[in-house]
Amino acid sequence: MMYSILLQAQPTGSGMPMQLLFMGAIIAVFYFFMIRPQQKKAKDQKKFVEEIKKGDNIVTIGGMHGRIAEIEDDTFIIEVERGGRIRFAKSSVSMDSTKAIAGKKPTTVKVD
């Protein structure tokens, strides 16, 4: 009986357009949820690095905190502690970490 039911079900001929529509939907989802946000983040990172100026406090990708002492073409020198200076590439600045420390208020301790 099951064999006769399976033989009676005829596939429709509209399979190919539906597959193309489905593949197009998958590509659109990948673009809007993965590729486009990554491109926007890269654009924001590039703009952030270009706007860095002398005297800004930054955090590098490796976690080094410091203040920019000098800026050159594609590098900068940060002052880390009491005159210690280290040269880094501009691409090593962490935009997320730098904005996070900029948002924090410095804490002061009252001594009575």
A tleap script that builds the chain and sets N, CA, C and O, in Angstrom:
source leaprc.protein.ff14SB
mol = sequence {
  NMET MET TYR SER ILE LEU LEU GLN ALA GLN
  PRO THR GLY SER GLY MET PRO MET GLN LEU
  LEU PHE MET GLY ALA ILE ILE ALA VAL PHE
  TYR PHE PHE MET ILE ARG PRO GLN GLN LYS
  LYS ALA LYS ASP GLN LYS LYS PHE VAL GLU
  GLU ILE LYS LYS GLY ASP ASN ILE VAL THR
  ILE GLY GLY MET HIE GLY ARG ILE ALA GLU
  ILE GLU ASP ASP THR PHE ILE ILE GLU VAL
  GLU ARG GLY GLY ARG ILE ARG PHE ALA LYS
  SER SER VAL SER MET ASP SER THR LYS ALA
  ILE ALA GLY LYS LYS PRO THR THR VAL LYS
  VAL CASP
}
set mol.1.N position { 0.815 -1.176 0.000 }
set mol.1.CA position { 0.000 0.000 0.000 }
set mol.1.C position { 0.874 1.261 0.000 }
set mol.1.O position { 0.598 2.209 -0.734 }
set mol.2.N position { 1.908 1.267 0.808 }
set mol.2.CA position { 2.798 2.423 0.882 }
set mol.2.C position { 3.492 2.652 -0.454 }
set mol.2.O position { 3.718 3.792 -0.861 }
set mol.3.N position { 3.822 1.573 -1.120 }
set mol.3.CA position { 4.496 1.669 -2.409 }
set mol.3.C position { 3.592 2.336 -3.443 }
set mol.3.O position { 4.069 3.124 -4.259 }
set mol.4.N position { 2.325 2.036 -3.419 }
set mol.4.CA position { 1.391 2.626 -4.385 }
set mol.4.C position { 1.153 4.107 -4.104 }
set mol.4.O position { 0.938 4.885 -5.033 }
set mol.5.N position { 1.191 4.501 -2.838 }
set mol.5.CA position { 1.029 5.920 -2.487 }
set mol.5.C position { 2.236 6.715 -2.973 }
set mol.5.O position { 2.086 7.816 -3.502 }
set mol.6.N position { 3.422 6.163 -2.795 }
set mol.6.CA position { 4.628 6.850 -3.238 }
set mol.6.C position { 4.683 6.990 -4.748 }
set mol.6.O position { 5.198 7.983 -5.262 }
set mol.7.N position { 4.164 6.017 -5.456 }
set mol.7.CA position { 4.154 6.091 -6.916 }
set mol.7.C position { 3.157 7.127 -7.429 }
set mol.7.O position { 3.363 7.697 -8.501 }
set mol.8.N position { 2.099 7.375 -6.697 }
set mol.8.CA position { 1.099 8.330 -7.135 }
set mol.8.C position { 1.540 9.774 -6.943 }
set mol.8.O position { 1.081 10.656 -7.669 }
set mol.9.N position { 2.421 10.033 -5.979 }
set mol.9.CA position { 2.878 11.402 -5.719 }
set mol.9.C position { 3.870 11.805 -6.795 }
set mol.9.O position { 4.970 11.258 -6.869 }
set mol.10.N position { 3.495 12.733 -7.605 }
set mol.10.CA position { 4.351 13.203 -8.685 }
set mol.10.C position { 5.003 14.526 -8.265 }
set mol.10.O position { 4.308 15.428 -7.798 }
set mol.11.N position { 6.323 14.657 -8.424 }
set mol.11.CA position { 6.969 15.920 -8.058 }
set mol.11.C position { 6.573 17.021 -9.039 }
set mol.11.O position { 6.389 16.777 -10.232 }
set mol.12.N position { 6.449 18.211 -8.519 }
set mol.12.CA position { 6.106 19.346 -9.386 }
set mol.12.C position { 7.360 19.857 -10.065 }
set mol.12.O position { 8.468 19.603 -9.592 }
set mol.13.N position { 7.206 20.559 -11.143 }
set mol.13.CA position { 8.346 21.038 -11.918 }
set mol.13.C position { 8.905 22.370 -11.434 }
set mol.13.O position { 9.779 22.922 -12.103 }
set mol.14.N position { 8.454 22.911 -10.320 }
set mol.14.CA position { 8.898 24.229 -9.855 }
set mol.14.C position { 10.036 24.151 -8.841 }
set mol.14.O position { 10.213 25.072 -8.044 }
set mol.15.N position { 10.794 23.084 -8.861 }
set mol.15.CA position { 11.864 22.914 -7.875 }
set mol.15.C position { 13.045 23.848 -8.078 }
set mol.15.O position { 13.597 24.360 -7.103 }
set mol.16.N position { 13.442 24.079 -9.314 }
set mol.16.CA position { 14.631 24.889 -9.597 }
set mol.16.C position { 14.452 26.363 -9.208 }
set mol.16.O position { 15.349 26.913 -8.570 }
set mol.17.N position { 13.360 27.023 -9.552 }
set mol.17.CA position { 13.198 28.418 -9.126 }
set mol.17.C position { 13.148 28.573 -7.605 }
set mol.17.O position { 13.657 29.553 -7.062 }
set mol.18.N position { 12.548 27.628 -6.934 }
set mol.18.CA position { 12.486 27.692 -5.469 }
set mol.18.C position { 13.877 27.519 -4.860 }
set mol.18.O position { 14.202 28.171 -3.868 }
set mol.19.N position { 14.690 26.656 -5.438 }
set mol.19.CA position { 16.053 26.482 -4.947 }
set mol.19.C position { 16.868 27.750 -5.153 }
set mol.19.O position { 17.635 28.144 -4.275 }
set mol.20.N position { 16.708 28.389 -6.302 }
set mol.20.CA position { 17.426 29.642 -6.559 }
set mol.20.C position { 16.984 30.748 -5.606 }
set mol.20.O position { 17.805 31.528 -5.121 }
set mol.21.N position { 15.689 30.808 -5.345 }
set mol.21.CA position { 15.165 31.793 -4.398 }
set mol.21.C position { 15.719 31.542 -2.995 }
set mol.21.O position { 16.107 32.475 -2.292 }
set mol.22.N position { 15.749 30.283 -2.606 }
set mol.22.CA position { 16.287 29.921 -1.292 }
set mol.22.C position { 17.773 30.269 -1.174 }
set mol.22.O position { 18.205 30.795 -0.148 }
set mol.23.N position { 18.551 29.980 -2.209 }
set mol.23.CA position { 19.985 30.306 -2.196 }
set mol.23.C position { 20.197 31.819 -2.154 }
set mol.23.O position { 21.099 32.303 -1.471 }
set mol.24.N position { 19.368 32.560 -2.882 }
set mol.24.CA position { 19.451 34.020 -2.843 }
set mol.24.C position { 19.152 34.557 -1.452 }
set mol.24.O position { 19.801 35.500 -1.000 }
set mol.25.N position { 18.182 33.969 -0.775 }
set mol.25.CA position { 17.844 34.391 0.588 }
set mol.25.C position { 18.998 34.108 1.542 }
set mol.25.O position { 19.297 34.928 2.411 }
set mol.26.N position { 19.641 32.969 1.391 }
set mol.26.CA position { 20.782 32.642 2.247 }
set mol.26.C position { 21.922 33.626 2.023 }
set mol.26.O position { 22.544 34.082 2.982 }
set mol.27.N position { 22.200 33.957 0.767 }
set mol.27.CA position { 23.264 34.919 0.462 }
set mol.27.C position { 22.933 36.292 1.049 }
set mol.27.O position { 23.818 36.966 1.576 }
set mol.28.N position { 21.677 36.708 0.965 }
set mol.28.CA position { 21.263 37.996 1.528 }
set mol.28.C position { 21.444 38.015 3.049 }
set mol.28.O position { 21.903 39.010 3.609 }
set mol.29.N position { 21.086 36.924 3.705 }
set mol.29.CA position { 21.252 36.844 5.157 }
set mol.29.C position { 22.725 36.938 5.533 }
set mol.29.O position { 23.078 37.664 6.462 }
set mol.30.N position { 23.588 36.215 4.827 }
set mol.30.CA position { 25.024 36.289 5.102 }
set mol.30.C position { 25.539 37.705 4.902 }
set mol.30.O position { 26.341 38.190 5.700 }
set mol.31.N position { 25.092 38.369 3.853 }
set mol.31.CA position { 25.577 39.723 3.580 }
set mol.31.C position { 25.158 40.685 4.679 }
set mol.31.O position { 25.994 41.415 5.211 }
set mol.32.N position { 23.880 40.697 5.027 }
set mol.32.CA position { 23.382 41.681 5.986 }
set mol.32.C position { 23.755 41.382 7.429 }
set mol.32.O position { 23.814 42.304 8.242 }
set mol.33.N position { 24.007 40.134 7.773 }
set mol.33.CA position { 24.325 39.809 9.155 }
set mol.33.C position { 25.803 39.527 9.411 }
set mol.33.O position { 26.219 39.502 10.569 }
set mol.34.N position { 26.611 39.313 8.369 }
set mol.34.CA position { 28.022 39.003 8.586 }
set mol.34.C position { 28.957 39.949 7.842 }
set mol.34.O position { 29.844 40.541 8.458 }
set mol.35.N position { 28.783 40.100 6.555 }
set mol.35.CA position { 29.738 40.853 5.753 }
set mol.35.C position { 29.590 42.356 5.984 }
set mol.35.O position { 30.582 43.040 6.235 }
set mol.36.N position { 28.379 42.872 5.902 }
set mol.36.CA position { 28.161 44.313 6.034 }
set mol.36.C position { 28.577 44.853 7.403 }
set mol.36.O position { 29.242 45.888 7.444 }
set mol.37.N position { 28.227 44.219 8.521 }
set mol.37.CA position { 28.688 44.737 9.814 }
set mol.37.C position { 30.218 44.713 9.959 }
set mol.37.O position { 30.794 45.605 10.582 }
set mol.38.N position { 30.869 43.703 9.391 }
set mol.38.CA position { 32.325 43.625 9.467 }
set mol.38.C position { 32.963 44.759 8.673 }
set mol.38.O position { 33.957 45.336 9.114 }
set mol.39.N position { 32.405 45.086 7.509 }
set mol.39.CA position { 32.918 46.198 6.715 }
set mol.39.C position { 32.723 47.520 7.444 }
set mol.39.O position { 33.597 48.385 7.399 }
set mol.40.N position { 31.586 47.686 8.116 }
set mol.40.CA position { 31.322 48.911 8.869 }
set mol.40.C position { 32.291 49.046 10.034 }
set mol.40.O position { 32.784 50.139 10.310 }
set mol.41.N position { 32.565 47.943 10.716 }
set mol.41.CA position { 33.492 47.984 11.841 }
set mol.41.C position { 34.907 48.327 11.369 }
set mol.41.O position { 35.607 49.090 12.034 }
set mol.42.N position { 35.332 47.779 10.241 }
set mol.42.CA position { 36.654 48.090 9.696 }
set mol.42.C position { 36.743 49.564 9.305 }
set mol.42.O position { 37.774 50.203 9.515 }
set mol.43.N position { 35.675 50.097 8.742 }
set mol.43.CA position { 35.640 51.513 8.363 }
set mol.43.C position { 35.734 52.400 9.610 }
set mol.43.O position { 36.474 53.384 9.617 }
set mol.44.N position { 34.986 52.052 10.663 }
set mol.44.CA position { 35.031 52.811 11.911 }
set mol.44.C position { 36.415 52.746 12.553 }
set mol.44.O position { 36.894 53.751 13.078 }
set mol.45.N position { 37.067 51.578 12.519 }
set mol.45.CA position { 38.412 51.421 13.082 }
set mol.45.C position { 39.406 52.313 12.334 }
set mol.45.O position { 40.246 52.964 12.955 }
set mol.46.N position { 39.312 52.342 11.006 }
set mol.46.CA position { 40.217 53.164 10.208 }
set mol.46.C position { 40.018 54.649 10.519 }
set mol.46.O position { 40.988 55.395 10.654 }
set mol.47.N position { 38.764 55.069 10.631 }
set mol.47.CA position { 38.469 56.464 10.959 }
set mol.47.C position { 38.996 56.807 12.350 }
set mol.47.O position { 39.556 57.884 12.556 }
set mol.48.N position { 38.816 55.894 13.302 }
set mol.48.CA position { 39.286 56.116 14.669 }
set mol.48.C position { 40.801 56.294 14.707 }
set mol.48.O position { 41.304 57.187 15.387 }
set mol.49.N position { 41.528 55.451 13.982 }
set mol.49.CA position { 42.994 55.522 13.972 }
set mol.49.C position { 43.456 56.832 13.328 }
set mol.49.O position { 44.442 57.421 13.770 }
set mol.50.N position { 42.754 57.291 12.291 }
set mol.50.CA position { 43.129 58.540 11.635 }
set mol.50.C position { 42.891 59.752 12.522 }
set mol.50.O position { 43.568 60.768 12.368 }
set mol.51.N position { 41.933 59.664 13.457 }
set mol.51.CA position { 41.598 60.795 14.326 }
set mol.51.C position { 42.434 60.862 15.600 }
set mol.51.O position { 42.291 61.806 16.377 }
set mol.52.N position { 43.298 59.886 15.828 }
set mol.52.CA position { 44.133 59.899 17.025 }
set mol.52.C position { 45.091 61.076 16.950 }
set mol.52.O position { 45.674 61.351 15.901 }
set mol.53.N position { 45.249 61.771 18.076 }
set mol.53.CA position { 46.148 62.916 18.102 }
set mol.53.C position { 47.046 62.841 19.332 }
set mol.53.O position { 46.822 62.033 20.234 }
set mol.54.N position { 48.041 63.675 19.353 }
set mol.54.CA position { 49.005 63.711 20.457 }
set mol.54.C position { 48.271 64.049 21.751 }
set mol.54.O position { 47.438 64.955 21.788 }
set mol.55.N position { 48.591 63.313 22.804 }
set mol.55.CA position { 47.988 63.535 24.105 }
set mol.55.C position { 46.820 62.625 24.424 }
set mol.55.O position { 46.366 62.602 25.568 }
set mol.56.N position { 46.313 61.869 23.448 }
set mol.56.CA position { 45.205 60.947 23.687 }
set mol.56.C position { 45.678 59.733 24.477 }
set mol.56.O position { 46.786 59.239 24.269 }
set mol.57.N position { 44.833 59.258 25.382 }
set mol.57.CA position { 45.098 58.002 26.079 }
set mol.57.C position { 44.545 56.876 25.223 }
set mol.57.O position { 43.415 56.950 24.742 }
set mol.58.N position { 45.351 55.824 25.033 }
set mol.58.CA position { 44.940 54.709 24.187 }
set mol.58.C position { 45.255 53.380 24.865 }
set mol.58.O position { 45.983 53.315 25.856 }
set mol.59.N position { 44.684 52.332 24.298 }
set mol.59.CA position { 44.994 50.962 24.693 }
set mol.59.C position { 45.310 50.209 23.409 }
set mol.59.O position { 44.556 50.291 22.439 }
set mol.60.N position { 46.418 49.476 23.395 }
set mol.60.CA position { 46.774 48.706 22.207 }
set mol.60.C position { 46.060 47.359 22.237 }
set mol.60.O position { 45.451 46.991 23.241 }
set mol.61.N position { 46.140 46.639 21.143 }
set mol.61.CA position { 45.522 45.320 21.048 }
set mol.61.C position { 46.119 44.375 22.086 }
set mol.61.O position { 45.428 43.499 22.606 }
set mol.62.N position { 47.407 44.558 22.384 }
set mol.62.CA position { 48.076 43.719 23.371 }
set mol.62.C position { 47.781 44.107 24.803 }
set mol.62.O position { 48.201 43.410 25.727 }
set mol.63.N position { 47.060 45.217 25.014 }
set mol.63.CA position { 46.689 45.618 26.364 }
set mol.63.C position { 47.574 46.697 26.970 }
set mol.63.O position { 47.422 47.003 28.153 }
set mol.64.N position { 48.489 47.284 26.211 }
set mol.64.CA position { 49.366 48.337 26.714 }
set mol.64.C position { 48.596 49.653 26.799 }
set mol.64.O position { 48.029 50.110 25.807 }
set mol.65.N position { 48.577 50.262 27.990 }
set mol.65.CA position { 47.916 51.546 28.201 }
set mol.65.C position { 48.972 52.637 28.158 }
set mol.65.O position { 50.078 52.457 28.666 }
set mol.66.N position { 48.634 53.763 27.555 }
set mol.66.CA position { 49.572 54.873 27.534 }
set mol.66.C position { 48.984 56.102 26.876 }
set mol.66.O position { 47.845 56.109 26.410 }
set mol.67.N position { 49.813 57.155 26.854 }
set mol.67.CA position { 49.426 58.427 26.248 }
set mol.67.C position { 50.306 58.655 25.033 }
set mol.67.O position { 51.510 58.408 25.089 }
set mol.68.N position { 49.726 59.123 23.936 }
set mol.68.CA position { 50.492 59.335 22.712 }
set mol.68.C position { 51.416 60.531 22.894 }
set mol.68.O position { 50.980 61.631 23.235 }
set mol.69.N position { 52.718 60.287 22.656 }
set mol.69.CA position { 53.720 61.343 22.771 }
set mol.69.C position { 54.076 61.909 21.400 }
set mol.69.O position { 54.252 63.119 21.263 }
set mol.70.N position { 54.183 61.064 20.396 }
set mol.70.CA position { 54.530 61.487 19.037 }
set mol.70.C position { 53.768 60.641 18.036 }
set mol.70.O position { 53.464 59.474 18.286 }
set mol.71.N position { 53.460 61.259 16.884 }
set mol.71.CA position { 52.797 60.541 15.799 }
set mol.71.C position { 53.630 60.704 14.543 }
set mol.71.O position { 54.040 61.810 14.189 }
set mol.72.N position { 53.873 59.585 13.873 }
set mol.72.CA position { 54.577 59.601 12.596 }
set mol.72.C position { 53.643 59.040 11.526 }
set mol.72.O position { 52.439 58.937 11.763 }
set mol.73.N position { 54.163 58.680 10.365 }
set mol.73.CA position { 53.318 58.231 9.251 }
set mol.73.C position { 52.388 57.094 9.653 }
set mol.73.O position { 51.176 57.288 9.749 }
set mol.74.N position { 52.942 55.916 9.888 }
set mol.74.CA position { 52.115 54.766 10.236 }
set mol.74.C position { 52.461 54.213 11.613 }
set mol.74.O position { 52.061 53.100 11.955 }
set mol.75.N position { 53.194 54.973 12.394 }
set mol.75.CA position { 53.537 54.563 13.760 }
set mol.75.C position { 53.285 55.723 14.721 }
set mol.75.O position { 53.089 56.866 14.310 }
set mol.76.N position { 53.295 55.400 15.980 }
set mol.76.CA position { 53.237 56.420 17.019 }
set mol.76.C position { 54.037 55.948 18.206 }
set mol.76.O position { 54.300 54.754 18.350 }
set mol.77.N position { 54.423 56.867 19.050 }
set mol.77.CA position { 55.176 56.548 20.255 }
set mol.77.C position { 54.273 56.864 21.435 }
set mol.77.O position { 53.745 57.970 21.553 }
set mol.78.N position { 54.103 55.873 22.308 }
set mol.78.CA position { 53.308 56.135 23.504 }
set mol.78.C position { 54.221 56.191 24.713 }
set mol.78.O position { 55.221 55.481 24.811 }
set mol.79.N position { 53.839 57.055 25.620 }
set mol.79.CA position { 54.544 57.193 26.890 }
set mol.79.C position { 53.769 56.361 27.892 }
set mol.79.O position { 52.582 56.591 28.127 }
set mol.80.N position { 54.460 55.381 28.485 }
set mol.80.CA position { 53.742 54.438 29.332 }
set mol.80.C position { 53.843 54.752 30.812 }
set mol.80.O position { 52.826 54.751 31.506 }
set mol.81.N position { 55.027 55.017 31.311 }
set mol.81.CA position { 55.141 55.287 32.739 }
set mol.81.C position { 56.403 56.088 33.007 }
set mol.81.O position { 57.515 55.624 32.754 }
set mol.82.N position { 56.223 57.268 33.510 }
set mol.82.CA position { 57.337 58.139 33.905 }
set mol.82.C position { 58.431 58.222 32.848 }
set mol.82.O position { 59.607 58.002 33.138 }
set mol.83.N position { 58.040 58.533 31.652 }
set mol.83.CA position { 59.010 58.743 30.587 }
set mol.83.C position { 59.328 57.527 29.748 }
set mol.83.O position { 60.058 57.652 28.765 }
set mol.84.N position { 58.822 56.371 30.083 }
set mol.84.CA position { 59.051 55.186 29.256 }
set mol.84.C position { 58.312 55.332 27.933 }
set mol.84.O position { 57.117 55.624 27.917 }
set mol.85.N position { 59.013 55.131 26.829 }
set mol.85.CA position { 58.406 55.332 25.510 }
set mol.85.C position { 58.538 54.066 24.669 }
set mol.85.O position { 59.591 53.428 24.646 }
set mol.86.N position { 57.462 53.716 23.984 }
set mol.86.CA position { 57.441 52.527 23.139 }
set mol.86.C position { 56.799 52.909 21.808 }
set mol.86.O position { 55.811 53.643 21.776 }
set mol.87.N position { 57.368 52.405 20.709 }
set mol.87.CA position { 56.834 52.672 19.364 }
set mol.87.C position { 55.889 51.532 18.958 }
set mol.87.O position { 56.218 50.355 19.104 }
set mol.88.N position { 54.732 51.900 18.456 }
set mol.88.CA position { 53.733 50.944 17.987 }
set mol.88.C position { 53.250 51.340 16.602 }
set mol.88.O position { 53.339 52.503 16.211 }
set mol.89.N position { 52.739 50.363 15.866 }
set mol.89.CA position { 52.066 50.641 14.596 }
set mol.89.C position { 50.677 51.185 14.903 }
set mol.89.O position { 50.066 50.813 15.905 }
set mol.90.N position { 50.181 52.065 14.040 }
set mol.90.CA position { 48.852 52.634 14.262 }
set mol.90.C position { 47.772 51.552 14.230 }
set mol.90.O position { 46.729 51.697 14.869 }
set mol.91.N position { 48.014 50.492 13.504 }
set mol.91.CA position { 47.016 49.430 13.410 }
set mol.91.C position { 46.886 48.630 14.705 }
set mol.91.O position { 45.987 47.799 14.827 }
set mol.92.N position { 47.768 48.870 15.667 }
set mol.92.CA position { 47.710 48.112 16.916 }
set mol.92.C position { 46.823 48.756 17.972 }
set mol.92.O position { 46.757 48.261 19.096 }
set mol.93.N position { 46.139 49.849 17.639 }
set mol.93.CA position { 45.250 50.500 18.593 }
set mol.93.C position { 43.929 49.749 18.639 }
set mol.93.O position { 43.350 49.433 17.600 }
set mol.94.N position { 43.456 49.465 19.842 }
set mol.94.CA position { 42.170 48.795 20.025 }
set mol.94.C position { 41.100 49.858 20.227 }
set mol.94.O position { 41.073 50.529 21.259 }
set mol.95.N position { 40.221 50.012 19.246 }
set mol.95.CA position { 39.174 51.030 19.320 }
set mol.95.C position { 38.211 50.737 20.469 }
set mol.95.O position { 37.845 51.650 21.209 }
set mol.96.N position { 37.800 49.491 20.630 }
set mol.96.CA position { 36.824 49.148 21.659 }
set mol.96.C position { 37.387 49.391 23.061 }
set mol.96.O position { 36.708 49.973 23.907 }
set mol.97.N position { 38.622 48.949 23.312 }
set mol.97.CA position { 39.225 49.119 24.633 }
set mol.97.C position { 39.507 50.585 24.934 }
set mol.97.O position { 39.326 51.035 26.065 }
set mol.98.N position { 39.949 51.329 23.926 }
set mol.98.CA position { 40.243 52.740 24.131 }
set mol.98.C position { 38.974 53.510 24.460 }
set mol.98.O position { 38.977 54.361 25.350 }
set mol.99.N position { 37.891 53.221 23.752 }
set mol.99.CA position { 36.628 53.899 24.045 }
set mol.99.C position { 36.094 53.495 25.413 }
set mol.99.O position { 35.442 54.291 26.088 }
set mol.100.N position { 36.368 52.263 25.821 }
set mol.100.CA position { 35.899 51.805 27.134 }
set mol.100.C position { 36.597 52.561 28.256 }
set mol.100.O position { 35.950 52.953 29.227 }
set mol.101.N position { 37.916 52.775 28.139 }
set mol.101.CA position { 38.605 53.505 29.210 }
set mol.101.C position { 38.305 54.988 29.147 }
set mol.101.O position { 38.370 55.671 30.170 }
set mol.102.N position { 37.976 55.505 27.969 }
set mol.102.CA position { 37.627 56.922 27.848 }
set mol.102.C position { 36.284 57.195 28.512 }
set mol.102.O position { 36.048 58.297 29.008 }
set mol.103.N position { 35.413 56.210 28.524 }
set mol.103.CA position { 34.099 56.367 29.130 }
set mol.103.C position { 34.123 56.286 30.650 }
set mol.103.O position { 33.204 56.767 31.312 }
set mol.104.N position { 35.155 55.688 31.198 }
set mol.104.CA position { 35.269 55.550 32.648 }
set mol.104.C position { 35.709 56.867 33.256 }
set mol.104.O position { 36.553 57.566 32.695 }
set mol.105.N position { 35.151 57.197 34.378 }
set mol.105.CA position { 35.567 58.382 35.128 }
set mol.105.C position { 36.741 57.993 36.019 }
set mol.105.O position { 36.715 56.929 36.638 }
set mol.106.N position { 37.774 58.838 36.096 }
set mol.106.CA position { 38.870 58.511 36.995 }
set mol.106.C position { 38.383 58.546 38.442 }
set mol.106.O position { 37.663 59.460 38.845 }
set mol.107.N position { 38.774 57.563 39.197 }
set mol.107.CA position { 38.360 57.494 40.595 }
set mol.107.C position { 39.372 58.226 41.458 }
set mol.107.O position { 40.583 58.117 41.266 }
set mol.108.N position { 38.852 58.956 42.391 }
set mol.108.CA position { 39.739 59.663 43.325 }
set mol.108.C position { 39.474 59.134 44.722 }
set mol.108.O position { 38.344 58.815 45.089 }
set mol.109.N position { 40.533 59.052 45.475 }
set mol.109.CA position { 40.441 58.544 46.840 }
set mol.109.C position { 40.616 59.717 47.792 }
set mol.109.O position { 41.604 60.447 47.724 }
set mol.110.N position { 39.650 59.885 48.674 }
set mol.110.CA position { 39.751 60.955 49.683 }
set mol.110.C position { 40.518 60.441 50.878 }
set mol.110.O position { 40.239 59.366 51.410 }
set mol.111.N position { 41.477 61.219 51.281 }
set mol.111.CA position { 42.244 60.881 52.477 }
set mol.111.C position { 41.935 61.928 53.531 }
set mol.111.O position { 42.172 63.118 53.323 }
set mol.112.N position { 41.409 61.486 54.653 }
set mol.112.CA position { 41.055 62.418 55.721 }
set mol.112.C position { 42.193 62.576 56.693 }
set mol.112.O position { 42.078 63.325 57.663 }
savepdb mol mol.pdb
quit
